[in-house]
Amino acid sequence: MIRVNALTEVNDKQQPTFVAIGSFDGVHRGHQLVLHSMVAAAREQGARTAVLTFFPHPQRVLQNLTGPYYLATLDDRVAQLGQQNIDLVITHTFDETVRHTRAADFVAQLINHLNMRQLWGGNFAFGYKREGDVPFLRRLGQKMDFTVELVEGMVQLGDGIVSSSRVRAGLAAGDVADVMGCLGRPYHVRGGVVMGDQRGRTIGFPTANIAVWDEQILPANGVYATYAWLGDQRHIAAANVGVRPTINGGSVTVEAHLLDFDGNLYGQELRLEFINRIRPEVKFAGLDALKTQIRADVAKIRQQLTNR
């Protein structure tokens, strides 16, 4: 897979290209359906596959959204797109210039830089004021020699469909099992291990404090059964997302106690995969009650993930 940071960085017209455009935040199973269909069609016709994804997220710009919003870092999004066998990923900046670009002008850029022959997606629209809807694009395709390929239907999971909105709602509820079903993989955060107050050591449960990206959504406060990845080594971990009300409260932190691990994690990067929520965050009467509950949490997590 090749990654570039702007459409203008690509000027290879030797091979026709099938293109999917969108935010693809989270690269959930609905996104995967579109991409798998495009890749299969491209392989049959000897075409290149490309995804043009935007950063910042268009909704952040259009609605002036603040606070955590993303389902993955941009680098993780690119990696997830690469796992769908995409040949080229373009991480295009979404700014005021792009916001006001007319749909026909943007399509012309796709053809000029990529030799686009097929445009893939669900029921999508892009361009100034979303004027580039499917009927508009199909009419334009007749003039500019490309086709619009829609992947009909939604990915159904339980009683609902898979969507980015459902993933965000699942995280807000702490339902990381449903989120995992929507993504087809565990939801994860990553970051370097930084110095905390080291209070966990004093009660027998040392934790790694993870400096996660502050624009990524965290699951609801609580204790989670997780896998902590240190390089290519996976460890069962009990993770807490929250303010630690029994100890001192404060801002939300992400901490992980790696079971059966003895080593120095400071300065290393951990990737934390959320498998199941054990309980919400609770304020206990004191440290003894907290230690008793953590022992029970660890035993439950060990049983769940060892047998998984």
N, C-alpha and C positions, 0 to 999 in steps of 0.2 A: 504493500500500500504506500502511496505517495501522499504527503500532506503539504498543502500550500496555504498561505494566509490571505489570499485574495484571488479573485477570478482573473485579474489582469496578469497574474504570475504564470498563467497557463496559455501557451500559444501552440499547442500540438494539434494540428488538424489532420494528421496522417490516418487516424483511426476514428470512425464514427463513435459517438458517445451517447449512452443512455444516462439520463440525469434525474436524480431525485432531489427536490428542494424542500427544506423545512428546518425547524429548530431541532428536532430529533433529541430533545432533552430526555435522558433516561434510556433511549433506544429500547422501548418496551416491545412487547410481542406484536402489537399493532404495527409499529414501525418495521419490525423484523419481517412481517408478512409482505409488506411492500418491497422491501429490499431483496428478500429472497426471490420474489417473483421477477424483479428487474434483473437480478444477476443471472437467473436461469435463462431468461429471454436473450440477454446479451451474449451468454456463452454459445447459444445456438447460432447466433448471427455474427459472431466474431467481433463484437463491439466492446468498447471499454465501458466500465461503470464508474459513475462519479456521484458523490453526494455533496451538495452545497448546503452547509449549515451556517446559521448566523450566531454571532456573539458580539455584543450582549444579546440576550433573548429579546426578540421584538416587543414582547409584552412589557418588558422592563422599561423600554424606551417609550412606547406608545402610551402607557398608562402611568408612567413615573412611579413604578413600584419600588419599594424599599424593603430591606430585611431579607432574610434567607428565601431564595426562590428556586434555585437550581436543583436538579436531581443528580447531578454529577459535575465534576470539574470539566473544563473544556478538554483537557488531555484525556481524561477517562472517556468522555463522549467519543473522541476521535478513535481511541482504542476499541471501544465497543462497535463503532462503525466498521473498523478494520476487521473485526471478528465476523462480520457478515460478508466477507470476501469482496469488499468494495476496493476498486483499484485506485481511486483518487478521492481524497477528502479535501474540500475547500472550506476553511473556517473564515467566512466572509464577515467583515465588520458591519454591524447594523448601526448606522448613524443617520443623521438628518439627510445626507445626500441619498443614501439608499432608500430611506423612508419616502422620499419624494420622487423616486425614479418611476417613470411610467412602465407598465407591464411590458409593452411592446419593445421599449428600449432595453429592458433587462433581458428579454428573450434574445434580442439581437446580439447582446454581449455573450450570451451562452452559446449562440451559434458561431460567432466570430472567434471565440477563444477555445471552445471545446468541440466544435463540429457536432453540436447536439442534433440527434436524429429522433430521439424519443424522450418525452418528459413524463416521469412517473410520479404517482402519488395516490392519495385517497381523494376525498372531495375537498380540494384545496383551492387557495387563491393567494395571489401575491401581487406586488406592485402598488403604486400610489392608490390609497383608499381601497385596496384589495380589488382593483378593477380586473385583474387577471384571473377571473374565475374560469371554470372548465369550458363553458360555451365560448367565451372570449378566446381562450387559448386554442381551442380547436379551429376556430375560424382563422386565427393567426397562423396556425400550423399549415393550413391549406395554401397560404401565400408564401410561407417561409420554409416549407419542406421539412416539417417535423410532425410527429403524431403525439397525442396525449394518451397515455395508458393509465387507466384507473384500475386499482385493485378493489373490486367490489366486496362489500361485506366487512363486518368488524370481527375482531377476535373476541369470542365469548368466554367468560370465566365465571362460573357459578351463575348467579342471577343477573349479572351485568356485563358490560363490555369493557375491554381494556382501554385505558386512556391515561394521558398524563394527569388529568384532573383526579382520576381514581387513585393513582399512585400518591399524589399529594394528600388526598383525603385519608388514605391508609396510613401514611406516615403521621399525620396529625392525630390519628386515633391510636397509634402504636401498633397497628395491625401489620407487622412486618411480614407475616406469613402470606397475607393477601398481596402485599407489595411484591414479594418474591414470585408469586404466581403470575402477576402482571408482567414482570420483567423477564421471567424465565431464568432468573439467577438471584442470589441474595443482594439486597440493597447494601451498599457499602459507603463508608467514609474513609479518608486516609489523611495522614499528617505525621509530622515529626513528633517524637516523644519529648516532652518538655518537663522541666522541674515543677512539681506541685508543692503542696505543703507537707507531703510525706506522712500524712496522718494515717494512711492505710497501713503503713509498716508497723505502727504502734499497736494496731489491733489484729495483726497477723495476716492481713490481706493487702500486700503492696499492689499498687495500681500504676499503670502507665497512663499519664495524662497526654491526650492526643490533641495537637493543635490543628484542628480541622479547619477547612476553608469556611469563613464566616458567611459566605453567600449560599452555601449548600444547606438544604433542609435537613434537619435532624429528626429522627423519630421522637414521638412524645416522651416526656420524662418518664423514666422507669428503669427497671433492671432487665437485661436481655441476655439470652443465650446467643453467643457469637463465636465466630472463628476469627482469630487474629493472625494475620499473615505477616511474617517477618522474612522478607525476601520470598523464597519458594518454600518456606517452612510454615506449616499451619499448626496453630495451637488452639485448643478449646479455651474460651475465655468467658468470664462473667463481666458484663459491661454495664456501667451506669451512665445514663444520660440525665442530667439534672443539676440541681443547685445544692445537693448534700445538706438538707435541712437539719439533720440531727447534729451535724458537726458545726457548720458555721453559715450555711446559706451562701448567697451571692449569685454570681452569673452562672449561666449554664455551662457545664463542662462535660467532656466525654472521657471516661476513665475505663480501663480494662484491666482486670486481674487475670493474668494468664495462668491457667492451672498447671501445676507440676513444672513450672519454669523457674530457673534460677540463673539470672544473668543481668547484665546492665543494658538497658534499652535506651538510655538517654542519647538523643541526637540521631537515632535511627527512625526510619519511617515504618509505621504500622498501617496496614489496611484492615479495617474491621468490618466483617460481614455479619449482618443482623439476621438471625434465623428465627427466633421466637421471643416474644415478650413474656417474661416470668411474672412480673407484678409491676404496679405503678410505684412511683417514688413515694416513700412514707417517712414522716418524722417520728422517730422512736423516742421513748422516754429517756434513754441514755445509751452510752456506748455498749454496755453489756447486752441490752436488747438488740442493738444493731448487729453486734457480732453474732449473736444467736441466729438472727435472720439471714445474715450473709452465709453462714455455714449451711443453712437449709437451701439457700439459693444455689450455692456452689454444687451441693450434692444433686440437686434437681437438674442443673445444667449439665453436669458430668453424665448423668444417666441419659438425658435426652440426646446429647450430641455423640456420646460414645456408641449408642445403639442406632444412630441415624444412618 
